[in-house]
Amino acid sequence: MTDNRPKMHGLLIDLDGTLYHGTHMIDGADKLISYLRDTKLPFRFVTNNSAASPEDVAERLLKMGIPAAAEEVCTSAQAAAGYISGIRPGASVFVVGESGLTSAAREAGLTLTDEQPDFVLQGIDRKLTYERLTKAVRYIHGGAQYVLTNPDLLIPSGDGLIPGAGSIGAMLKAAGGKEPVLIGKPSPILMEYTLKSIGLAAEEAWVIGDNLATDIAFGEAAGCGTLLVLTGLTTAQNIDYYMEQAGCKPDVVCNHLEELRSYISDHREI
């Protein structure tokens, strides 16, 4: 089924559930990334996480033993800030989020404000207050455009699942009465940002991840090759259920990262 797919010119790689679980590297992740570096196959780490900066993400990977550099990371926060600056350079934004989102906004030349913004820019915020939520709702009702970094309802933490940016977004959408512009996987906005970063057309890139509804749907919608690894959310036991729920199926399924590395070796563009 993949014989007629184009060769791999570059890879867009998910993180949590694909290369690590929490703070623990998945077996073979270090060898996989080292192989990509040694063979000079371009790649980007692509994450819906809006809380961490690219530098933070790279440092976290390095601490787990996975080779990484900040310029290899593409986050939903970067894509969101780039989207806003592309529409209105220097726009004022009210941020509901953490340091990764505020730093991305500043780097994109946006103006952070607590008063009458052009945009409400929302990601995960683990110190969110009711007062800040109230401001966001009032600004949306007052005409501010609403941008949501990613739709993840739940994310893993060291002691279990916690509400993600999508859960906060569900509340703002209900109270604000406005559909947000969605940035992260499976939105094409993060895809466009990442493809520009790596310098490839969609048909030259393959998306690798463990989640059908985000990673695989993300790649399929853009026209990328898609490769599902059974290292995280999706397993051999639940793959049929998640394919039905997501309404999509991957081009290739690999059971583990060693199998993935072997597949890339056989199908990469030389």
C-alpha positions, 0 to 999 in steps of 0.5 A: 500500500505504501509502494506508490507513496513518494519517498520520505524527504522529511519527517514531522514527529510527535513527542509524547506517546511517540518518543517518551512517556512523561519524563521517560524515553520510549525504548529506541527513541534516542537511536531513531533521532541519532539515525536521522541526524547521521543520515541527514534526513530532515525532521521536526518535532511537532507538538501541540504543547503551548506551555513550553518554548522550543528551548524548553522542549529541546532541553527536556528531550536532551535530559531523557537522552534524545538528541534535540535542538530548539530549531528542530521544534515546532509548537502550537504556540509558535504557529498561533503567534505566527498566524496572528502576526500574519493577519495583523502585525503588531496586534495586541493580545490578551494571553490565557496561557503560560510562558511558552505562549507569552514568549512566542507572542513577543517573538512574533512582534505581538503586544501583550495587553490586559486591556481591550485586545485585538485577540484573545490567545489561549492555550493551557494555563495551570494557574488560571484564575476566574478573574482572568477567564472573566476578562477573556470572555468579556473581550471576546464578547467585545469583539476580540478574535479568539485563537486557541492553540490546540484542542487537547481536552486532557494531557498526561502529567506525573500523577495522572491526566489533567485538563488541557487547553481544549477543556479551557477552550470549551468553557471560553467557547460556551461563555464567549459564544464564538468559535475559536480559530484552531491552530494545533494538530489536526489543524492545517495552520500548524502544518503550514508553519511546520512545512515552512520551517522544514522547507518541504511540500506536504507530499514530501513529508511524513507524519509520525505519531501515536494518536489517530485523531491528531497526528494521523488526521493532521498528516492525512488532511495535508496530503502527507504520508502517515505512520502510526507507532503503537507506542502510546495512546494507540495499541494493537488492542485498540487500533480498530476502535481509534480508527473508527473514532478518528475516521482515518487510517495510517499508511503504515503501522509500526509496533515499536521504534526499532521497526520504525527506524527500519522502515525509514531506512528502506523508504527514505529519499537517498 
